[in-house]
Each structure stands twice: as structure tokens, then as C-alpha cells.
């Protein structure tokens, strides 16, 4: 999921393998916001889905985020869900629909998307690609061919990402 328009192959890409029920990903939100604000459309920040089996609503949340992206609110939706991971854990899919309504999205279309599974292939493809490059937990960042694991600690990661992004943009 990307909030940038396609067609800028010269722009560096920051892939963020994330899980929307993950407390470590919630901790990374401030860094992601700061990176998106600092670089704007010069850096394509893409949320890549990596739902973990230990979180039973993560796969549905990933599909819902793709539906939100289709409705033009991918990042706001992902941020809203990440900010309230405990509610997702407790309420499940009902919570995903609540967030859609709060953001003014078509909640009925969300419900239909979760039932018909129209976004499953995107989530599966992200997860398979993540596994292929060695992602084992979330958040994991990939920029300029470097993989940075944020699941253990966010300490210093934003600075490292900025260093790589600045080098790629120079």
C-alpha cells in the first residue's frame, strides 16, 4: 500500500513490513509520520503486509487497509488501526468497520471486501515477498537494498533510514 502516485521510478522506496495488530509497529508510527513529512513525495513509503499468526485479526486488518487504500485513505486508516491495537485484539473485524466509519469510508464495502477476500492476494504477495527477503517480524524496513529490523528496537532506525534516503536522493 502506497500513498504516492505511481509513475516515479526515480524515487527511492522505503518498504515497511508491518502488521496492524503489532505493538512494535504502533511504536514505529511516529517515525513513519516524521519520514513521510520530511520527504513528502520524494520518498515512496510503502506499507507492506506481514500478518503474524500470533495476532488473530492481523490478516483481516491487512485486507481492510488495502480496502481503505482503494478508497483513498490507506495511511490514515492504517494509522488509526495501529493507534488502537488493543481494540483490534478485543473487537476484531467489528473494530475494522468502526474505524472505516470514523474516517467516512464506505463500511459496507469494507464488510463486503472482507467477506469476498478481494485483497487476499495482495496480502499474501507481500507476506511471501517478505519471507523471501528474510523478514521474520515487524516492523522491518527495506530501503536502498538494506533491511533494518525494528522489531527488537526502534532506537536509531529513523536516523539510519534518513541517512540512506539522503544518500539515495543526493
Backbone bond lengths (Angstrom), bond angles and torsions (degrees), N, CA, C in turn:
res aa  C-N    CA-C-N  psi(-1)  N-CA   C-N-CA  omega(-1)  CA-C   N-CA-C  phi
1 X - - - 1.444 - - 1.517 107.50 -
2 X 1.299 115.62 128.71 1.456 121.25 -179.52 1.511 108.60 -133.12
3 X 1.346 115.67 143.62 1.457 117.35 176.14 1.519 111.44 -98.17
4 X 1.309 116.49 7.43 1.457 121.01 177.64 1.517 109.50 -95.88
5 X 1.314 115.51 152.32 1.451 118.43 177.03 1.525 108.94 -79.28
6 X 1.321 117.74 143.73 1.453 120.34 -179.65 1.527 110.73 -69.72
7 X 1.308 115.03 168.03 1.445 118.56 174.47 1.517 113.81 102.71
8 X 1.334 118.40 14.22 1.453 121.59 177.03 1.524 108.87 -124.20
9 X 1.329 116.84 72.03 1.462 119.36 -176.62 1.527 113.33 -66.08
10 X 1.338 117.87 -16.22 1.458 121.31 179.85 1.528 112.40 -78.83
11 X 1.299 117.90 -11.66 1.457 122.89 -176.66 1.529 110.25 -82.26
12 X 1.356 117.50 131.68 1.466 119.21 175.44 1.530 110.98 -62.34
13 X 1.314 115.58 152.13 1.463 122.15 -178.47 1.520 109.40 -117.75
14 X 1.317 115.46 132.24 1.452 122.24 170.37 1.520 106.39 -111.09
15 X 1.332 116.21 109.07 1.459 120.65 175.10 1.523 107.94 -90.63
16 X 1.325 115.58 130.92 1.462 121.26 179.59 1.520 107.30 -119.27
17 X 1.337 116.01 105.48 1.465 119.66 175.87 1.515 106.18 -78.36
18 X 1.312 114.65 120.16 1.455 121.71 -168.34 1.517 109.81 -138.29
19 X 1.317 114.40 157.79 1.449 121.49 174.86 1.515 107.00 -133.55
20 X 1.306 117.76 126.00 1.457 121.61 -169.80 1.526 115.02 -75.94
21 X 1.318 117.70 0.84 1.468 120.78 174.17 1.532 110.03 -112.63
22 X 1.319 117.36 10.08 1.455 123.52 -173.40 1.528 112.53 -92.49
23 X 1.336 117.53 122.02 1.464 119.87 178.94 1.535 112.70 -63.49
24 X 1.324 118.30 -32.44 1.464 120.38 177.44 1.531 110.87 -66.81
25 X 1.327 116.99 -36.46 1.464 120.27 176.74 1.522 110.00 -67.76
26 X 1.320 116.67 -36.75 1.469 119.93 175.86 1.526 109.36 -61.15
27 X 1.320 117.35 -41.27 1.468 121.04 178.37 1.523 112.09 -63.58
28 X 1.320 116.63 -27.89 1.464 121.19 -178.57 1.525 113.13 -81.16
29 X 1.335 117.62 -8.29 1.465 121.21 -175.84 1.527 113.60 -55.43
30 X 1.329 117.10 -44.66 1.462 119.67 -178.28 1.524 111.23 -61.91
31 X 1.342 116.09 -40.62 1.463 119.58 178.07 1.524 111.00 -64.99
32 X 1.319 117.35 -42.33 1.463 120.12 179.55 1.523 111.43 -64.10
33 X 1.324 116.44 -41.82 1.469 119.79 177.09 1.528 110.51 -60.98
34 X 1.327 116.23 -44.48 1.466 120.66 -179.20 1.529 111.03 -63.42
35 X 1.316 117.08 -40.91 1.469 120.43 178.91 1.523 111.01 -65.66
36 X 1.323 116.68 -44.33 1.472 120.40 -179.82 1.522 110.31 -64.57
37 X 1.335 116.64 -37.03 1.461 119.96 179.00 1.531 111.23 -71.07
38 X 1.314 116.62 -43.59 1.473 120.64 -177.76 1.528 112.24 -63.29
39 X 1.337 116.05 -44.22 1.459 119.31 -172.44 1.525 114.32 -98.27
40 X 1.312 117.48 -17.55 1.463 119.75 179.67 1.518 111.36 51.55
41 X 1.327 116.49 -131.71 1.470 119.64 -177.40 1.526 113.51 -85.39
42 X 1.335 117.36 6.86 1.474 119.35 175.80 1.522 112.33 -80.44
43 X 1.336 116.91 -17.19 1.463 122.57 179.22 1.522 107.82 -129.01
44 X 1.321 116.34 125.71 1.458 120.81 178.64 1.530 108.01 -88.88
45 X 1.333 116.29 104.79 1.460 121.67 178.33 1.521 107.51 -92.68
46 X 1.324 115.35 116.16 1.473 120.29 -177.07 1.521 110.29 -114.91
47 X 1.313 115.34 126.77 1.459 121.06 173.43 1.517 107.71 -81.80
48 X 1.314 115.52 122.80 1.459 121.52 178.45 1.523 107.26 -113.31
49 X 1.293 116.20 137.48 1.460 120.57 -173.03 1.525 111.48 -87.35
50 X 1.333 114.38 133.77 1.460 120.92 176.11 1.528 108.47 -143.59
51 X 1.358 116.06 67.30 1.465 118.56 -179.09 1.520 111.58 -64.67
52 X 1.312 115.15 134.21 1.460 121.58 -179.25 1.524 109.55 -97.64
53 X 1.325 115.87 143.92 1.464 120.42 -177.39 1.524 113.09 -61.14
54 X 1.330 117.11 -28.08 1.464 119.77 -177.25 1.525 113.61 -69.50
55 X 1.324 116.98 -14.49 1.469 121.18 177.81 1.521 109.11 -111.70
56 X 1.321 116.15 107.28 1.462 119.85 -168.19 1.529 114.93 -69.80
57 X 1.334 118.98 -17.54 1.466 120.52 -179.34 1.532 113.09 -105.33
58 X 1.325 116.83 4.31 1.467 120.88 -175.06 1.525 112.33 -66.27
59 X 1.311 117.65 -38.88 1.466 119.88 -178.17 1.533 110.33 -67.11
60 X 1.330 116.68 -42.97 1.473 119.93 177.26 1.524 110.54 -64.91
61 X 1.336 117.16 -38.05 1.465 120.63 178.92 1.525 110.94 -63.46
62 X 1.325 117.19 -38.61 1.469 120.82 178.30 1.529 110.13 -63.53
63 X 1.323 116.05 -43.45 1.466 119.62 177.99 1.527 110.80 -63.48
64 X 1.334 116.43 -41.01 1.458 120.64 179.48 1.535 110.83 -64.14
65 X 1.324 117.24 -38.28 1.468 120.35 177.96 1.522 110.82 -63.00
66 X 1.318 116.45 -36.78 1.471 119.50 177.14 1.527 110.92 -67.59
67 X 1.323 116.50 -36.60 1.465 119.13 176.07 1.530 109.67 -66.05
68 X 1.322 116.92 -40.35 1.468 120.31 177.33 1.528 110.46 -61.83
69 X 1.327 116.82 -40.23 1.465 120.40 178.09 1.524 109.91 -62.89
70 X 1.324 115.98 -40.64 1.463 120.34 178.28 1.531 110.95 -62.59
71 X 1.339 115.70 -31.39 1.464 120.13 178.40 1.531 112.26 -90.83
72 X 1.333 117.11 8.82 1.459 121.63 174.22 1.512 116.64 86.05
73 X 1.344 117.52 13.77 1.466 120.65 -177.46 1.526 111.79 -133.84
74 X 1.321 116.81 40.07 1.462 120.44 -176.04 1.514 114.50 -58.66
75 X 1.329 116.74 -56.14 1.471 119.29 -178.32 1.521 112.49 -66.32
76 X 1.324 119.88 -46.85 1.469 117.94 178.31 1.532 112.22 -56.82
77 X 1.325 116.23 -38.46 1.461 119.98 179.71 1.528 110.50 -66.86
78 X 1.324 116.80 -49.04 1.472 120.47 -179.38 1.521 110.54 -59.09
79 X 1.328 116.78 -42.72 1.462 119.94 179.29 1.526 111.58 -64.78
80 X 1.325 117.04 -40.14 1.469 120.59 179.66 1.524 111.33 -64.28
81 X 1.326 116.97 -40.30 1.468 120.17 179.09 1.526 110.08 -70.11
82 X 1.329 117.15 -45.57 1.465 120.22 179.93 1.523 112.19 -60.53
83 X 1.309 117.07 -35.46 1.465 120.64 -178.73 1.526 111.90 -66.47
84 X 1.330 117.12 -15.94 1.466 120.97 -174.70 1.534 111.08 -133.50
85 X 1.326 116.35 50.25 1.466 120.44 -176.53 1.528 112.98 -60.22
86 X 1.337 117.13 -30.53 1.463 119.43 179.58 1.528 110.64 -65.61
87 X 1.331 116.49 -38.98 1.465 119.60 178.41 1.522 111.11 -66.08
88 X 1.322 116.13 -39.06 1.467 119.32 176.71 1.521 109.53 -61.12
89 X 1.325 116.82 -44.22 1.468 120.48 179.97 1.527 110.93 -60.77
90 X 1.321 117.15 -37.07 1.449 120.60 -175.92 1.519 114.89 -84.41
91 X 1.322 116.79 -36.68 1.461 120.10 -173.09 1.527 114.17 -104.85
92 X 1.317 117.95 -21.15 1.458 120.69 178.77 1.514 113.69 67.03
93 X 1.330 115.44 -137.77 1.464 120.98 -174.10 1.524 112.55 -62.02
94 X 1.311 117.47 -30.15 1.474 120.50 177.03 1.531 110.17 -58.38
95 X 1.322 116.77 -40.05 1.470 121.61 177.86 1.526 111.11 -64.91
96 X 1.337 117.09 -39.79 1.466 120.49 179.76 1.531 110.94 -60.25
97 X 1.315 116.58 -38.46 1.462 121.26 177.34 1.532 111.64 -71.33
98 X 1.343 116.66 -36.05 1.467 120.75 177.09 1.530 110.27 -60.72
99 X 1.315 116.91 -45.29 1.462 121.01 -179.54 1.528 109.93 -63.17
100 X 1.317 116.63 -40.80 1.468 119.90 177.83 1.525 110.03 -58.83
101 X 1.326 117.06 -45.76 1.474 120.56 178.92 1.528 111.04 -62.20
102 X 1.342 116.54 -43.82 1.466 121.08 -179.51 1.524 111.35 -57.71
103 X 1.322 116.67 -34.86 1.466 121.20 -178.60 1.529 112.72 -89.34
104 X 1.322 116.02 3.42 1.458 119.91 178.37 1.522 113.62 76.66
105 X 1.312 116.78 21.43 1.463 121.07 178.83 1.522 110.22 -88.15
106 X 1.309 116.33 167.09 1.462 122.29 -179.70 1.534 108.76 -80.05
107 X 1.340 115.76 93.65 1.465 121.43 -176.43 1.522 111.92 -64.25
108 X 1.328 117.35 -32.17 1.466 119.55 177.81 1.524 110.47 -63.94
109 X 1.328 116.14 -38.18 1.464 120.13 178.07 1.533 110.24 -67.99
110 X 1.334 117.15 -35.31 1.469 121.19 174.61 1.517 109.87 -59.83
111 X 1.327 115.60 -48.96 1.454 120.87 -179.26 1.527 110.24 -58.46
112 X 1.320 116.23 -45.34 1.465 120.72 178.70 1.527 110.93 -62.65
113 X 1.330 116.78 -42.45 1.469 120.46 -179.54 1.527 111.20 -63.19
114 X 1.326 116.71 -37.99 1.466 119.41 178.89 1.531 110.95 -70.24
115 X 1.309 116.88 -31.93 1.468 120.50 178.92 1.521 110.94 -75.97
116 X 1.336 116.74 -46.88 1.471 118.29 -175.28 1.530 113.46 -84.02
117 X 1.321 117.52 -10.24 1.458 120.35 174.07 1.516 115.17 69.06
118 X 1.318 117.09 28.01 1.480 120.03 -175.23 1.525 114.24 -62.96
119 X 1.331 117.99 -18.22 1.469 120.26 -178.16 1.532 113.20 -107.81
120 X 1.320 116.83 4.96 1.466 120.63 -177.69 1.528 111.72 -59.13
121 X 1.317 118.08 -41.06 1.465 120.23 -177.53 1.520 111.87 -63.54
122 X 1.326 118.24 -35.92 1.466 121.04 177.77 1.525 109.77 -64.88
123 X 1.323 116.07 -46.95 1.467 120.89 -179.55 1.526 110.03 -63.27
124 X 1.321 116.84 -45.74 1.471 120.58 178.86 1.526 111.63 -60.85
125 X 1.335 117.01 -41.54 1.468 121.14 -179.43 1.528 110.69 -65.21
126 X 1.329 117.38 -42.82 1.464 120.31 177.23 1.518 110.57 -60.41
127 X 1.318 116.11 -46.34 1.452 120.49 -177.88 1.534 110.69 -63.84
128 X 1.318 117.29 -42.54 1.468 121.04 179.43 1.527 110.85 -64.31
129 X 1.324 116.93 -42.88 1.462 119.72 178.52 1.525 110.74 -63.88
130 X 1.323 115.73 -42.09 1.461 119.79 177.37 1.514 111.79 -58.41
131 X 1.322 116.91 -48.34 1.466 120.43 178.39 1.520 111.23 -59.96
132 X 1.335 116.51 -38.84 1.468 120.88 -178.17 1.528 112.41 -64.25
133 X 1.330 117.14 -29.77 1.465 118.97 -179.83 1.527 112.62 -99.97
134 X 1.324 116.78 7.59 1.458 120.55 173.36 1.514 116.44 96.29
135 X 1.328 118.29 13.41 1.464 120.38 175.74 1.529 107.42 -68.92
136 X 1.328 115.53 128.98 1.460 120.07 177.59 1.521 112.03 -122.94
137 X 1.336 116.79 -16.21 1.453 120.96 -179.36 1.508 110.34 -153.11
138 X 1.326 114.73 176.91 1.460 119.67 -176.45 1.526 110.12 -127.07
139 X 1.322 117.15 149.51 1.461 127.09 -5.42 1.526 111.60 -79.30
140 X 1.303 115.68 148.56 1.461 122.84 171.84 1.517 106.95 -128.35
141 X 1.319 115.56 133.33 1.461 121.66 -177.31 1.516 109.43 -111.57
142 X 1.330 116.39 143.14 1.458 121.47 173.26 1.524 107.14 -132.66
143 X 1.330 114.83 122.06 1.461 121.15 177.79 1.523 108.18 -146.80
144 X 1.317 115.69 133.78 1.455 120.09 179.16 1.511 113.61 57.40
145 X 1.328 116.60 32.05 1.456 120.80 179.89 1.518 114.89 80.07
146 X 1.326 118.05 1.27 1.468 121.77 179.16 1.519 110.10 -104.21
147 X 1.331 114.95 134.22 1.469 121.02 177.78 1.524 108.43 -102.64
148 X 1.328 115.80 128.43 1.459 122.06 -179.77 1.523 108.41 -122.18
149 X 1.323 116.30 125.37 1.463 122.01 -176.65 1.519 109.69 -92.20
150 X 1.329 116.60 116.54 1.453 121.23 178.88 1.506 113.71 -100.30
151 X 1.316 117.76 0.82 1.455 121.13 -177.93 1.514 113.13 -70.46
152 X 1.325 116.86 -27.99 1.466 119.94 179.86 1.521 111.07 -84.69
153 X 1.345 115.91 -40.93 1.459 120.59 -179.64 1.517 109.81 -164.45
154 X 1.316 115.81 142.68 1.465 120.83 175.64 1.533 110.55 -88.56
155 X 1.318 115.80 -6.68 1.462 122.13 -176.01 1.525 111.86 -53.30
156 X 1.313 116.29 117.97 1.455 122.22 174.98 1.520 115.92 77.12
157 X 1.324 118.25 -2.74 1.464 119.47 -175.93 1.527 112.66 -69.70
158 X 1.324 117.16 -40.57 1.461 118.20 -179.57 1.520 110.39 -61.86
159 X 1.324 116.85 -41.63 1.460 120.27 178.67 1.524 111.19 -62.80
160 X 1.312 116.54 -40.57 1.476 120.79 178.81 1.529 110.40 -64.75
161 X 1.328 116.30 -43.31 1.468 120.74 177.93 1.525 109.77 -62.87
162 X 1.330 117.22 -43.19 1.465 120.54 178.51 1.526 111.38 -61.67
163 X 1.331 117.27 -41.62 1.460 120.49 178.14 1.531 110.65 -58.67
164 X 1.321 115.95 -46.51 1.477 120.31 -179.31 1.533 110.01 -66.34
165 X 1.328 116.67 -45.49 1.473 120.24 -179.43 1.523 110.67 -61.30
166 X 1.339 116.54 -44.09 1.473 119.72 178.94 1.526 111.11 -60.55
167 X 1.324 116.22 -42.18 1.463 120.70 178.60 1.544 110.18 -62.80
168 X 1.325 116.64 -43.20 1.469 120.24 -179.11 1.526 112.08 -68.40
169 X 1.323 116.85 -29.49 1.461 121.16 -178.61 1.529 113.01 -86.45
170 X 1.337 116.54 -14.05 1.477 120.19 -177.77 1.522 112.18 -68.62
